[in-house]
Amino acid sequence: MEDKLKSSVGLRLLIIGVLSLVLLIPAIMIQDLISEREARRESAVLEVSDKWGKAQMIAGPILMIPYQRFIKDEKNNLVTLTERAYLLPESLAIATELLPERRYRGIYEVILYNARIKMRAHFAPVSLEGLNIPANDILWREASLLLGLSDLKGIRDISTVNWNGKELVANPGIEWKEVLETGITVKPELAAAAESYQFAVDLNLNGSGEIQFLPVGKETQAMVASQWNNPSFIGQFLPVQREVQANNFRAEWKVLHLNRNYPQKWTGAQPLLPASAFGVKLLLPIDEYQKTTRTAKYAIMFIALTFLAFFMTEILNKKVIHPIQYILIGLALILFYTLLLSISEQLSFNRAYLIASAAIIGLITAYAKGVLGSNWVTAIIAGILIVLYGFLFVVLQLQDYALLLGSLGLFVILAIVMYLTRKVDWFALARPGSEAFK
């Protein structure tokens, strides 16, 4: 069996191919480990943000006016039902200053913020025309003004609500869940006579990760500014103006009622309201788990190319490498991802990549020197590994061009292999007792 293994190129190629596939099993386990560590990080983030304040969504103000509707039941008795009509402001202006904070839960970093929000809105003279509600059935005195806040725990301070120059006290909770789930409620003074209304409130709000707004105004203008250099603009609308600098950003939105899929007034529930949200997410500059996951996806390429390099060494250097030695080299390649994951949780990803790749290159190079016993062949193996790990690092940095660069890299590798093996007589190598394997 030993003589057959040494003399049969096809058999050794088959064994190398099987070993490459077998080594994909620990590579998949590494990806599961990365997902597990990322889930643990998310759990730590959730634990901190749950106490500080979760991602916030601000909706409103929305004017709710109840009215009576009369129907007859099965026994022909007149029954009075109370239903609700909702009106949105003509204009809404939101100015927000985000003050980011970094907190730590163990080794995990959590991005929190304190939002200083100024909201100003203008309501046109209240009219329920077009909703088929008789004027005498409207309950003006039971009207409410709703302001939706997704996490009331994050409220640090709130000014009294100013309604046409009068200060109103805000009460927690929203009694009717037709439009908003959570928030605060105030009791405004309304009159049936045509009169416009001005609304103003200042909020001091804690949150984490992201903040979003609903464009409930017929014209909604929003501005967010922060001392954070890595924002991601999310939701249904992008800013009309934005400026992202090294240490801060500023973004402005303008949304018209024609841009969203619900009217200025309606009766009953309105499930389309949350779908129009827009805002900003504070991203960490480096997500080590995403980059490590992308790196692990190249495991089969690293195993195949490294095994190919050693196999070409067998062909050109007339030195047979045992399958066990291939397994040890493959396990060293897999160990790289565990080192990268564990070190990147403590240091920056780039530094972790440098340390992990240097350790594995050094380990495989030293082993190759002991197995092959040739300085120049060992130097070639080390050079190939340095090029491979350097190539992967460049691919990770140039995400938009990863496919192009990867395709060109594989083309170059194939061209080099074809060039080096252009004069190899494969039929002669396959015959037992050929000079190449004596």
Buried (B, 14 or more C-beta within 10 A) or exposed (E): EEEEEBBBBEBBEEBBEEBBEEBBEBBEEBBEBBEEBBEBBEEBBBEBBEEBBBBBBBBBBBBBBBBBBEEEEEEEEEEEEEBBBBBBBBBBBBBBBBEBEEBEBEEBBBBBBBBBBBBBBBBBEBEBEEBEBEEEBBEBEBBBBBBBBBBEEBBEEBEBBBBBEEEBEBEEEBEBEBBBEBBBBBBBEBEEEEEEBEBBBBBBBBBBBBBBBBBBBBBBBBBBBBEBBEBEBBBBBEBEEBEEEEEBBBBBBBBEBEEBEBEBBBBEEBEEBBEBBBBBBBBEEEBBBEBBBBBBEBBEBBBBBBBBBBBBBBBBBEBEBBEEBBEBBBEBBBBBBBBBBBBBBEEEBBEBBBBBBEBBBEBBBEBBBEBBEBEEBBEBBBEBBBBBBEBBBEBBEEEEEBEEBBEEBEEEBEEEBEEEEEEBEEEEBBBEEBEBBE
